[in-house]
């Protein structure tokens, strides 16, 4: 059975920087949980960050690739560099996905870890820019399909395609 890595905050765990959740109620997630497909993970906690903690954003003008390569930072509003925690958490998420055979992930959009289409712009003024967080980027780079909480229907279709192609005689 193919597994799905999922952000812990989307599953009701209080792991976000502000100690809250971003629980997603969805029949597909409920079904996958019942089937034992879900691998729940928070890269920020795995990277050593506490709850609660200051918010953090990729510095202005930079992207996840630059952070992963050590050319840019993830900072708090007080300009504390928390990049190592985020990079460590991204590596932990990848290791967890690989250990459990997760072929895809559903991650929290806009996070400097988990955003897949957009992240905050680094100014702490609530503006978002196109781009990915470090975990989403690393997973995608290593062949794990990444979706956000607004793309569950697409994730379901992707998993069905993968399972269909894994059957004998499947294409």
Order of alpha helices (4+ residues) and beta strands (2+ residues): beta-alpha-beta-alpha-beta-alpha-beta-alpha-beta-beta-beta-alpha-beta-alpha
